[in-house]
């Protein structure tokens, strides 16, 4: 009887999850996913995406002189004294089949089908519908997609320009090799339409740059054009998967890709239709995915930068060809720019390591650090005619490659001593106080959550991220790492026992979405105060509320953080979690107290930090734990260079 009750409980929970999933995602999404999966399992998708499609030979006649405008009309005079040694080393590695993955680590990759992380080689004879996205045996499929994205072409092209050493043979050899070894609709590199679109856009950049190269003979050009045509036919046929089932940066990339390929290759039979539909759908996706306050539905700084690059390409290439977008595109682009600049550290150009981050940088056109957003935000500001204060630096190069002149929108301004910002649609709250940024997130979800991190607090001081987000690491990895990096424990907030604020499902699915939250700033007695709350932890019961109050003294490196939990079951520990940067304890002190003023002991559970995708390192992690429902924490500069009492001496030593 006990076993039967347990089985019924599990069954009821599963049914409840299904109903909740449908309620959150909607019947359109659910119905499409069921129909799509049915097509995959019955082989209908194989029929729709044949491996031996009829191909209409596309000749290169007239392509070089076709009246279509692209990038490159800018001048590089201001960049002639830049140091390009790092670029030269990367190109040298490319010639040795060593490629930079996720802007962090080099792998030797001689082919297009091997996962360099684990050595698994995909079967090219398999239809793309038979290739799993996530599999313990194959490993993370992103490690195969990364090289086939062809972002390494930008290093070759930039090296060609700055060192005046022709790289066209290498560029076209790599492109032809991909075509020869990736038959249409076969293997992993046909699995994702976004990857296909990016590959085609990056090939297009190379084709335009080497348009007059003697290496680009008619037979080779015809081969590349025919491959581009087949790849974009795949994207067009599968576009509704991204527009309905995914609806994030994938849909933005693919719809823009249809518009741009229709614009830049008008001789394809489908070009007019692709261009018309791509433009319409891109405008719809921008209006849907970027909220009215300029925040992005994926709740990720890096994915928002992806959108910034897409917007810059969209606006600049449309204008070059005497076209324009619906006003909503310009409006959301300006608001995105304002939001990201608000969160940006002035000294480094970095933003919080917040939200899912898969290492994406679609069009890398500078030698700036991956976390430096100045190249992309300067380019977007310039194409919009918005003022910026980025001054001179290597980050200008991206704008120049895109045919922009960032000097005309540059404005010398003095940083404001103090200003507060609120972005209520997504629940971001930012205080900029001289060289200090205090960043919080407190919001509910109308679209799919990607992390369980409400009331996360990020702090920057003079270019250092002293309290930081632990990062993403990898999407397909051991359960231990998935649990750590994707759940509440990797953020600067509060947990109840080992329970997340929302309940984790499979892959990117979350249940018990946070639907009630509120946050606001106010000033009182020379301090700025944030107060926010949300209702969560539904797995543990109804009406559980986490409240957080952050008090920041103006002009001082001093914070008081107060956390309350209401209506939580008795006996479950309350954990206040922090992820400080490596030298935190040399400069700052941190202490926590219960409601009666009793000091709470600091503990050091295992901590990890991931700065870029696929890379992780051991790091500090602080946990203040109590059976009570209130914690008050004070963070401040040390008065002297001394470490302080023995308690802090111990915590400054890496465990």
PENORDA-V463946 format. One record per pair of residues at least 12 apart in sequence whose C-alpha atoms are under 10 Angstrom apart, sorted by sequence separation. I is the first residue (numbers start at 1). J is the second residue. If there is no record, write none. Layout:
i=[I;I]
j=[J;J]
This chain:
i=[94;96;97;98;112;155;156;239;242;243;258;259;262;263;359;364;378;419;420;428;429;441;442;443;456;457;472;473;474;487;488;489;501;502;519;520;533;534;535;549;550;590;606;607;608;609;93;96;97;242;258;259;261;262;263;363;377;378;418;419;420;427;428;429;441;442;456;471;472;473;487;488;501;518;519;520;533;534;548;549;550;563;606;607;608;93;94;96;97;153;156;157;207;258;259;260;261;262;290;315;392;418;419;427;428;429;440;441;442;470;471;472;487;488;518;519;532;533;534;548;549;562;606;607;93;94;101;153;156;239;240;258;259;260;262;314;315;361;374;375;391;392;417;418;419;426;427;428;440;441;442;470;471;472;487;517;518;519;532;533;547;548;549;605;606;607;90;122;238;239;258;259;262;374;379;383;390;391;416;417;418;426;427;439;440;441;453;469;470;487;517;518;531;532;533;547;548;576;604;605;606;120;121;153;154;207;257;258;259;261;262;290;378;379;382;390;415;416;417;418;420;424;426;427;439;440;441;487;516;517;518;531;532;546;547;548;604;605;120;153;207;236;256;257;258;259;260;289;311;315;353;375;377;378;379;381;388;392;415;416;417;418;419;420;421;422;423;424;425;426;427;439;440;472;486;516;517;530;531;532;546;547;603;604;605;118;119;120;122;152;153;235;236;239;255;256;258;259;260;311;349;350;352;374;375;376;378;379;380;383;387;388;391;415;416;417;418;422;423;424;425;426;438;439;440;470;471;515;516;517;530;531;545;546;547;603;604;118;119;204;235;255;258;259;349;350;351;374;375;376;378;379;383;386;387;388;389;390;391;415;423;424;425;426;438;439;470;471;514;515;516;529;530;531;545;546;602;603;604;117;118;150;153;203;204;236;256;257;258;259;286;311;312;348;350;351;374;375;377;378;379;383;385;387;388;389;390;391;425;437;438;439;451;469;470;483;514;515;529;530;544;545;546;602;603;117;118;122;153;203;232;235;236;255;256;257;259;311;349;350;351;373;374;375;376;377;379;382;383;386;387;388;389;390;437;438;468;469;470;486;513;514;528;529;530;544;545;546;601;602;603;115;116;117;121;235;255;256;258;259;348;349;350;372;375;376;379;382;383;385;386;387;388;389;390;436;437;438;468;469;513;514;528;529;543;544;545;600;601;602;114;115;120;150;175;200;204;254;255;256;258;348;349;350;374;375;379;380;382;385;386;387;388;389;436;437;467;468;512;513;514;527;528;529;543;544;600;601;115;118;150;200;203;232;233;253;255;256;257;286;308;348;349;368;379;381;382;384;385;386;387;388;389;435;436;437;467;482;512;513;527;528;542;543;544;599;600;601;115;117;148;232;252;255;256;307;308;348;349;368;369;378;379;380;382;383;387;389;429;435;436;437;512;526;527;528;541;542;577;578;600;114;115;116;117;148;200;201;254;255;256;345;367;368;379;382;427;428;430;434;435;436;437;511;512;524;526;527;540;541;542;577;113;115;116;150;175;200;254;255;308;344;345;346;349;366;367;368;378;381;382;427;428;429;430;431;432;433;434;435;436;437;439;511;517;519;521;523;525;526;527;540;541;577;579;581;114;115;199;200;232;252;253;255;256;282;307;308;344;365;366;368;381;430;436;438;516;517;518;519;520;521;522;523;524;525;526;527;540;578;579;580;622;113;114;115;148;232;251;252;255;344;365;366;367;517;519;521;523;529;533;535;538;558;560;562;579;621;113;114;115;172;175;197;200;251;252;305;365;366;367;378;476;523;528;529;530;531;532;533;535;537;557;558;559;560;561;562;564;592;593;594;600;620;112;113;171;196;199;200;229;252;282;304;305;308;341;365;366;378;456;475;527;529;533;540;560;562;590;592;594;599;600;620;111;112;228;252;304;340;341;365;366;453;458;475;501;502;503;562;591;592;593;594;595;599;600;620;112;113;172;197;236;251;252;364;365;451;452;453;454;456;457;458;501;502;503;594;595;596;597;599;620;621;109;112;113;171;172;196;197;251;279;305;363;365;366;451;452;453;456;457;458;501;502;503;585;594;595;597;619;620;107;111;112;171;196;229;249;292;296;304;341;365;450;451;452;453;455;456;457;500;501;502;503;584;594;595;618;619;111;197;228;233;236;248;249;252;294;295;340;341;365;450;451;452;453;454;455;456;500;501;502;582;583;593;594;595;618;109;168;172;193;196;197;232;236;243;247;248;251;290;293;294;452;453;454;455;456;499;500;501;581;582;593;594;168;171;193;196;229;232;239;243;287;290;292;293;294;301;337;338;451;452;453;454;455;499;500;501;580;581;592;593;594;102;107;148;149;195;225;228;229;248;249;287;292;294;295;296;337;451;453;454;499;579;580;581;592;593;101;102;148;168;190;193;194;229;233;236;243;247;248;287;290;291;293;294;295;336;337;349;452;453;496;499;579;580;591;592;593;101;147;168;173;192;193;226;229;232;236;239;243;247;248;283;284;286;287;290;293;294;295;301;453;495;578;579;580;591;592;101;145;146;167;172;180;184;192;193;225;282;283;286;289;290;292;293;294;295;296;337;338;346;347;501;578;579;590;591;592;102;144;145;166;169;171;172;176;179;183;190;193;282;283;284;285;286;287;291;292;294;295;336;337;346;496;501;577;578;579;590;591;101;102;144;145;149;150;168;169;170;175;176;179;185;190;193;194;279;280;283;284;286;287;290;291;293;294;295;501;577;578;589;590;591;602;100;101;142;145;149;168;169;184;185;192;193;279;280;283;286;290;293;294;334;349;576;577;578;589;590;601;602;99;100;141;142;145;148;149;151;166;168;169;173;176;179;180;184;249;279;282;283;286;333;334;337;341;453;454;575;576;577;588;589;590;604;99;141;148;149;150;151;154;157;161;168;172;175;176;179;193;194;248;249;333;338;452;453;454;575;576;577;588;589;590;603;607;98;146;149;150;153;154;157;172;175;178;179;185;193;248;249;302;337;451;452;453;574;575;576;587;588;589;602;606;101;141;145;148;149;150;151;152;153;156;184;192;247;248;301;302;313;334;451;452;574;575;576;587;588;589;604;605;100;101;145;148;149;150;151;154;176;247;301;302;304;333;334;451;452;495;574;575;586;587;588;604;99;100;147;149;150;151;153;154;157;172;175;201;300;301;302;303;309;310;334;440;452;494;573;574;575;585;586;587;99;142;149;150;153;157;197;253;257;260;264;300;301;302;303;309;310;331;440;449;451;493;494;573;574;584;585;587;588;145;149;249;252;253;256;260;263;300;301;302;303;306;309;330;494;572;573;574;575;576;587;589;131;133;194;195;198;248;249;252;256;259;263;299;300;301;302;303;305;306;307;309;493;572;573;574;576;586;587;588;589;127;128;129;130;131;132;194;197;198;201;204;250;253;299;300;301;302;303;305;306;571;572;573;574;575;576;586;587;124;125;127;128;129;130;131;193;194;196;197;200;204;249;250;253;256;257;260;264;298;299;300;302;303;305;306;451;570;571;572;574;576;586;591;94;124;125;127;128;129;130;131;133;192;193;194;195;196;197;249;252;253;256;260;263;298;302;303;450;451;452;570;585;586;590;94;124;126;127;128;129;131;132;133;194;195;197;198;201;248;252;259;302;449;450;451;570;585;589;125;126;127;128;131;193;194;197;201;204;448;449;450;454;588;91;94;95;124;125;126;127;128;129;130;193;194;196;197;200;204;249;448;449;452;568;90;91;94;124;125;126;128;129;448;449;452;455;567;586;91;111;123;124;127;128;194;316;448;454;565;566;585;586;91;92;123;124;127;128;197;312;316;319;449;455;564;565;566;585;90;91;112;122;123;124;312;315;448;449;564;565;585;90;91;111;112;122;309;310;313;316;447;563;564;565;585;586;88;91;111;122;309;312;313;316;446;563;564;585;87;88;91;113;302;305;308;309;311;312;315;316;445;446;562;563;564;584;585;87;90;91;112;113;302;307;308;311;312;315;346;444;445;446;494;496;562;563;583;88;111;112;301;306;309;310;312;313;444;445;493;494;495;561;562;563;582;87;88;302;305;308;309;312;443;444;445;494;561;562;87;88;301;305;308;311;312;443;444;445;496;560;561;562;582;308;311;443;444;496;499;560;561;51;84;85;88;113;442;443;444;497;498;559;560;561;51;84;87;88;95;112;113;442;443;496;497;498;559;560;51;91;94;112;113;442;443;455;496;497;498;558;559;560;50;51;112;342;442;455;495;496;497;498;558;559;49;84;342;343;441;442;454;455;495;496;497;557;558;559;49;84;342;440;454;455;495;496;557;558;49;82;454;494;495;496;556;557;46;454;494;495;556;557;45;46;80;339;454;493;494;495;548;550;45;46;79;320;339;493;494;546;547;548;549;550;551;552;45;46;339;452;492;493;494;546;548;550;76;317;343;491;492;493;43;76;316;317;343;489;491;492;493;43;312;316;342;343;345;352;354;489;490;491;492;41;316;342;343;344;347;489;490;491;492;40;41;313;339;342;343;346;442;443;488;489;490;39;40;312;342;345;346;427;429;431;440;442;443;444;489;339;345;346;427;428;429;430;441;442;443;444;455;457;345;427;428;429;438;440;442;444;454;455;456;344;427;455;457;343;356;424;455;342;343;355;356;424;433;343;355;423;424;461;342;354;355;422;423;431;355;422;431;354;421;422;431;420;421;430;459;420;429;354;420;420;429;354;457;353;427;442;352;442;352;352;420;455;470;351;419;469;470;418;420;440;468;469;470;467;468;469;470;353;438;467;468;469;350;352;358;359;466;467;468;347;348;349;350;351;354;355;357;358;359;438;465;466;467;345;347;348;350;352;353;354;355;356;357;358;359;465;466;467;344;345;346;347;348;352;353;354;355;356;357;358;465;466;345;346;347;352;353;354;355;356;357;358;464;465;466;467;490;345;353;354;356;357;436;466;489;490;344;345;352;353;356;433;436;464;465;466;490;345;433;434;435;436;458;464;431;433;434;436;438;456;457;458;459;466;432;433;434;435;456;457;458;466;432;433;484;485;433;484;485;485;299;481;295;297;298;299;497;293;294;295;296;297;299;356;492;494;496;293;295;296;356;491;492;494;495;497;52;53;292;293;294;295;355;490;492;494;496;51;52;53;291;292;293;294;295;489;51;52;72;291;292;293;295;496;50;51;52;70;71;291;292;489;49;50;51;70;290;291;473;481;49;50;72;290;418;473;474;49;71;72;354;417;418;470;471;472;473;477;494;70;71;417;470;471;472;473;474;475;476;46;69;70;470;471;472;473;474;475;469;470;471;472;473;474;468;469;470;471;472;473;474;299;469;471;472;473;474;64;472;473;64;471;472;473;471;65;470;64;470;63;64;297;299;297;298;299;470;297;298;299;300;470;297;298;299;300;470;297;298;299;297;298;60;61;60;63;205;289;59;60;59;60;61;202;60;61;201;202;59;60;63;201;58;59;60;199;58;59;60;198;57;58;60;198;57;58;59;60;58;59;57;58;57;58;56;55;58;55;57;56;55;56;55;54;53;49;50;49;48;49;48;49;48;45;69;70;68;69;68;67;68;66;68;66;66;247;248;63;66;247;63;246;63;63;36;62;158;60;158;32;33;59;157;158;32;36;58;151;154;155;58;151;153;154;155;33;58;151;152;153;154;155;29;32;33;56;150;151;152;154;155;31;32;33;56;146;149;150;151;29;30;31;146;151;29;30;28;29;142;28;29;29;25;158;371;370;371;71;370;70;158;71;70;71;70;69;70;68;69;71;69;70;69;70;68;69;359;360;68;69;357;359;360;67;357;358;359;102;104;357;358;359;102;103;357;358;102;103;353;356;101;102;103;353;101;102;353;103;104;103;104;103;102;103;87;87;86;84;85;84;83;82;84;82;83;82;79;81;78;79;78;79;78;79;79;78;79;78;76;76;79;75;78;74;76;74;75;76;74;75;72;73;74;71;72;73;74;75;71;72;73;74;75;71;72;73;74;75;71;72;73;74;70;71;72;73;142;70;71;142;140;141;142;140;141;140;139;140;138;139;139;136;134;135;136;134;135;136;133;134;134;24;25;24;25;24;25;24;143;142;140;24;17;21;24;21;24;21;20;21;20;21;17;18;20;17;17;117;104;105;104;105;103;104;105;102;103;104;105;101;102;103;104;101;102;101;102]
j=[106;108;109;110;124;167;168;251;254;255;270;271;274;275;371;376;390;431;432;440;441;453;454;455;468;469;484;485;486;499;500;501;513;514;531;532;545;546;547;561;562;602;618;619;620;621;106;109;110;255;271;272;274;275;276;376;390;391;431;432;433;440;441;442;454;455;469;484;485;486;500;501;514;531;532;533;546;547;561;562;563;576;619;620;621;107;108;110;111;167;170;171;221;272;273;274;275;276;304;329;406;432;433;441;442;443;454;455;456;484;485;486;501;502;532;533;546;547;548;562;563;576;620;621;108;109;116;168;171;254;255;273;274;275;277;329;330;376;389;390;406;407;432;433;434;441;442;443;455;456;457;485;486;487;502;532;533;534;547;548;562;563;564;620;621;622;106;138;254;255;274;275;278;390;395;399;406;407;432;433;434;442;443;455;456;457;469;485;486;503;533;534;547;548;549;563;564;592;620;621;622;137;138;170;171;224;274;275;276;278;279;307;395;396;399;407;432;433;434;435;437;441;443;444;456;457;458;504;533;534;535;548;549;563;564;565;621;622;138;171;225;254;274;275;276;277;278;307;329;333;371;393;395;396;397;399;406;410;433;434;435;436;437;438;439;440;441;442;443;444;445;457;458;490;504;534;535;548;549;550;564;565;621;622;623;137;138;139;141;171;172;254;255;258;274;275;277;278;279;330;368;369;371;393;394;395;397;398;399;402;406;407;410;434;435;436;437;441;442;443;444;445;457;458;459;489;490;534;535;536;549;550;564;565;566;622;623;138;139;224;255;275;278;279;369;370;371;394;395;396;398;399;403;406;407;408;409;410;411;435;443;444;445;446;458;459;490;491;534;535;536;549;550;551;565;566;622;623;624;138;139;171;174;224;225;257;277;278;279;280;307;332;333;369;371;372;395;396;398;399;400;404;406;408;409;410;411;412;446;458;459;460;472;490;491;504;535;536;550;551;565;566;567;623;624;139;140;144;175;225;254;257;258;277;278;279;281;333;371;372;373;395;396;397;398;399;401;404;405;408;409;410;411;412;459;460;490;491;492;508;535;536;550;551;552;566;567;568;623;624;625;138;139;140;144;258;278;279;281;282;371;372;373;395;398;399;402;405;406;408;409;410;411;412;413;459;460;461;491;492;536;537;551;552;566;567;568;623;624;625;138;139;144;174;199;224;228;278;279;280;282;372;373;374;398;399;403;404;406;409;410;411;412;413;460;461;491;492;536;537;538;551;552;553;567;568;624;625;140;143;175;225;228;257;258;278;280;281;282;311;333;373;374;393;404;406;407;409;410;411;412;413;414;460;461;462;492;507;537;538;552;553;567;568;569;624;625;626;141;143;174;258;278;281;282;333;334;374;375;394;395;404;405;406;408;409;413;415;455;461;462;463;538;552;553;554;567;568;603;604;626;141;142;143;144;175;227;228;281;282;283;372;394;395;406;409;454;455;457;461;462;463;464;538;539;551;553;554;567;568;569;604;141;143;144;178;203;228;282;283;336;372;373;374;377;394;395;396;406;409;410;455;456;457;458;459;460;461;462;463;464;465;467;539;545;547;549;551;553;554;555;568;569;605;607;609;143;144;228;229;261;281;282;284;285;311;336;337;373;394;395;397;410;459;465;467;545;546;547;548;549;550;551;552;553;554;555;556;569;607;608;609;651;143;144;145;178;262;281;282;285;374;395;396;397;547;549;551;553;559;563;565;568;588;590;592;609;651;144;145;146;203;206;228;231;282;283;336;396;397;398;409;507;554;559;560;561;562;563;564;566;568;588;589;590;591;592;593;595;623;624;625;631;651;144;145;203;228;231;232;261;284;314;336;337;340;373;397;398;410;488;507;559;561;565;572;592;594;622;624;626;631;632;652;144;145;261;285;337;373;374;398;399;486;491;508;534;535;536;595;624;625;626;627;628;632;633;653;146;147;206;231;270;285;286;398;399;485;486;487;488;490;491;492;535;536;537;628;629;630;631;633;654;655;144;147;148;206;207;231;232;286;314;340;398;400;401;486;487;488;491;492;493;536;537;538;620;629;630;632;654;655;143;147;148;207;232;265;285;328;332;340;377;401;486;487;488;489;491;492;493;536;537;538;539;620;630;631;654;655;148;234;265;270;273;285;286;289;331;332;377;378;402;487;488;489;490;491;492;493;537;538;539;619;620;630;631;632;655;147;206;210;231;234;235;270;274;281;285;286;289;328;331;332;490;491;492;493;494;537;538;539;619;620;631;632;207;210;232;235;268;271;278;282;326;329;331;332;333;340;376;377;490;491;492;493;494;538;539;540;619;620;631;632;633;142;147;188;189;235;265;268;269;288;289;327;332;334;335;336;377;491;493;494;539;619;620;621;632;633;142;143;189;209;231;234;235;270;274;277;284;288;289;328;331;332;334;335;336;377;378;390;493;494;537;540;620;621;632;633;634;143;189;210;215;234;235;268;271;274;278;281;285;289;290;325;326;328;329;332;335;336;337;343;495;537;620;621;622;633;634;144;188;189;210;215;223;227;235;236;268;325;326;329;332;333;335;336;337;338;339;380;381;389;390;544;621;622;633;634;635;146;188;189;210;213;215;216;220;223;227;234;237;326;327;328;329;330;331;335;336;338;339;380;381;390;540;545;621;622;623;634;635;146;147;189;190;194;195;213;214;215;220;221;224;230;235;238;239;324;325;328;329;331;332;335;336;338;339;340;546;622;623;634;635;636;647;146;147;188;191;195;214;215;230;231;238;239;325;326;329;332;336;339;340;380;395;622;623;624;635;636;647;648;146;147;188;189;192;195;196;198;213;215;216;220;223;226;227;231;296;326;329;330;333;380;381;384;388;500;501;622;623;624;635;636;637;651;147;189;196;197;198;199;202;205;209;216;220;223;224;227;241;242;296;297;381;386;500;501;502;623;624;625;636;637;638;651;655;147;195;198;199;202;203;206;221;224;227;228;234;242;297;298;351;386;500;501;502;623;624;625;636;637;638;651;655;151;191;195;198;199;200;201;202;203;206;234;242;297;298;351;352;363;384;501;502;624;625;626;637;638;639;654;655;151;152;196;199;200;201;202;205;227;298;352;353;355;384;385;502;503;546;625;626;637;638;639;655;151;152;199;201;202;203;205;206;209;224;227;253;352;353;354;355;361;362;386;492;504;546;625;626;627;637;638;639;152;195;202;203;206;210;250;306;310;313;317;353;354;355;356;362;363;384;493;502;504;546;547;626;627;637;638;640;641;199;203;303;306;307;310;314;317;354;355;356;357;360;363;384;548;626;627;628;629;630;641;643;186;188;249;250;253;303;304;307;311;314;318;354;355;356;357;358;360;361;362;364;548;627;628;629;631;641;642;643;644;183;184;185;186;187;188;250;253;254;257;260;306;309;355;356;357;358;359;361;362;627;628;629;630;631;632;642;643;181;182;184;185;186;187;188;250;251;253;254;257;261;306;307;310;313;314;317;321;355;356;357;359;360;362;363;508;627;628;629;631;633;643;648;152;182;183;185;186;187;188;189;191;250;251;252;253;254;255;307;310;311;314;318;321;356;360;361;508;509;510;628;643;644;648;153;183;185;186;187;188;190;191;192;253;254;256;257;260;307;311;318;361;508;509;510;629;644;648;185;186;187;188;191;253;254;257;261;264;508;509;510;514;648;152;155;156;185;186;187;188;189;190;191;254;255;257;258;261;265;310;509;510;513;629;152;153;156;186;187;188;190;191;510;511;514;517;629;648;154;174;186;187;190;191;257;379;511;517;628;629;648;649;155;156;187;188;191;192;261;376;380;383;513;519;628;629;630;649;155;156;177;187;188;189;377;380;513;514;629;630;650;156;157;177;178;188;375;376;379;382;513;629;630;631;651;652;155;158;178;189;376;379;380;383;513;630;631;652;155;156;159;181;370;373;376;377;379;380;383;384;513;514;630;631;632;652;653;156;159;160;181;182;371;376;377;380;381;384;415;513;514;515;563;565;631;632;652;158;181;182;371;376;379;380;382;383;514;515;563;564;565;631;632;633;652;158;159;373;376;379;380;383;514;515;516;565;632;633;159;160;373;377;380;383;384;515;516;517;568;632;633;634;654;381;384;516;517;569;572;633;634;125;158;159;162;187;516;517;518;571;572;633;634;635;126;159;162;163;170;187;188;517;518;571;572;573;634;635;127;167;170;188;189;518;519;531;572;573;574;634;635;636;127;128;189;419;519;532;572;573;574;575;635;636;127;162;420;421;519;520;532;533;573;574;575;635;636;637;128;163;421;519;533;534;574;575;636;637;129;162;534;574;575;576;636;637;127;535;575;576;637;638;127;128;162;421;536;575;576;577;630;632;128;129;162;403;422;576;577;629;630;631;632;633;634;635;129;130;423;536;576;577;578;630;632;634;161;402;428;576;577;578;129;162;402;403;429;575;577;578;579;130;399;403;429;430;432;439;441;576;577;578;579;129;404;430;431;432;435;577;578;579;580;129;130;402;428;431;432;435;531;532;577;578;579;129;130;402;432;435;436;517;519;521;530;532;533;534;579;430;436;437;518;519;520;521;532;533;534;535;546;548;437;519;520;521;530;532;534;536;546;547;548;437;520;548;550;437;450;518;549;437;438;450;451;519;528;439;451;519;520;557;439;451;452;519;520;528;453;520;529;453;520;521;530;520;521;530;559;521;530;456;522;523;532;458;561;458;532;547;458;548;459;460;528;563;578;460;528;578;579;528;530;550;578;579;580;578;579;580;581;465;550;579;580;581;463;465;471;472;579;580;581;461;462;463;464;465;468;469;471;472;473;552;579;580;581;460;462;463;465;467;468;469;470;471;472;473;474;580;581;582;460;461;462;463;464;468;469;470;471;472;473;474;581;582;462;463;464;469;470;471;472;473;474;475;581;582;583;584;607;463;471;472;474;475;554;584;607;608;463;464;471;472;475;552;555;583;584;585;609;465;553;554;555;556;578;584;552;554;555;557;559;577;578;579;580;587;554;555;556;557;578;579;580;588;555;556;607;608;557;608;609;610;426;608;423;425;426;427;625;422;423;424;425;426;428;485;621;623;625;423;425;426;486;621;622;624;625;627;183;184;423;424;425;426;486;621;623;625;627;183;184;185;423;424;425;426;427;621;184;185;205;424;425;426;428;629;184;185;186;204;205;425;426;623;184;185;186;205;425;426;608;616;185;186;208;426;554;609;610;186;208;209;491;554;555;607;608;609;610;614;631;208;209;555;608;609;610;611;612;613;614;185;208;209;609;610;611;612;613;614;609;610;611;612;613;614;609;610;611;612;613;614;615;441;611;613;614;615;616;207;615;616;208;615;616;617;616;211;616;211;617;211;212;445;447;446;447;448;619;447;448;449;450;620;448;449;450;451;621;449;450;451;450;451;217;218;218;221;363;447;218;219;219;220;221;362;221;222;362;363;221;222;225;363;221;222;223;362;222;223;224;362;222;223;225;363;223;224;225;226;225;226;225;226;226;227;226;226;229;227;229;229;229;230;230;230;230;233;234;234;234;237;237;238;238;238;263;264;263;264;264;264;265;264;266;265;266;447;448;264;267;448;265;448;266;267;241;267;364;267;365;240;241;267;365;366;241;245;267;360;363;364;268;361;363;364;365;244;269;362;363;364;365;366;241;244;245;268;362;363;364;366;367;244;245;246;269;359;362;363;364;243;244;245;360;365;244;245;244;245;358;245;246;247;245;397;611;611;612;313;612;313;401;316;316;317;317;317;318;317;318;320;319;320;320;321;320;321;611;612;321;322;610;612;613;321;611;612;613;357;359;612;613;614;358;359;613;614;359;360;610;613;359;360;361;611;360;361;612;364;369;369;370;370;370;371;366;367;367;366;367;367;367;367;394;393;394;394;392;394;392;393;393;394;394;395;396;396;397;397;396;397;400;397;400;397;400;399;400;401;400;401;399;400;401;399;400;401;402;403;400;401;402;403;404;401;402;403;404;405;402;403;404;405;402;403;404;405;474;403;404;475;474;475;476;475;476;476;476;477;476;477;478;476;475;476;477;476;477;478;476;477;507;445;446;446;447;447;448;448;614;614;614;511;505;509;512;510;513;511;511;512;512;513;510;511;513;511;512;614;611;612;612;613;612;613;614;612;613;614;615;612;613;614;615;613;614;614;615]
